[in-house]
């Protein structure tokens, strides 16, 4: 099993919809996870850090489920500008200090 | 102001001709990373420096080397680029190993 797995999508949703992505991880030691957003031919940009209590920033909510070993990203009231690839970052080993990027989930928000 | 800067943004090199990519940071972060990203794939970690300590990934080819002469700068040297090395090369920094990483804009390498 890969350290971090994501559904590659694409997720095609209408503007205004709520969409959720999950990311599963196999190494349980880490206290922190991250969601990045990457636009085509650009660098990844940090979207949210995800700690034990989860995180919320405006329309974006991230949750951590340790029992099932996944993190989620919820986007409410999606905008056209949310169209991007969303990369999950999780632990690469059981020491929790080295991270690996998931393959990314592609989101297209349609007018 | 840009916090992680990469130069050049685009680099064309010939097959087998050594090339050096540059990264600098104004964040004073301890850790600097180099990633390779090919189209529709996740960034793949090549190596990282924790301060002056170099940490190579097990599957990084010997063709890839790195130097970190000081806290602010880190270089990626590709000794003999092959066609398969054409990719986006991303530099990132983080305060420490378990903290979020901040990326530069990347250098897109073309090998002819």
Interface residues (C-beta under 8 A of the other chain):
Chain A: X30 X31 X32 X34 X41 X42 X43 X44 X45 X46 X49 X87 X89 X96 X97 X98 X99 X100 X101 X102 X103 X104
Chain B: X41 X42 X43 X45 X88 X90 X97 X98 X99 X100 X101 X102 X103 X104 X105 X106 X108
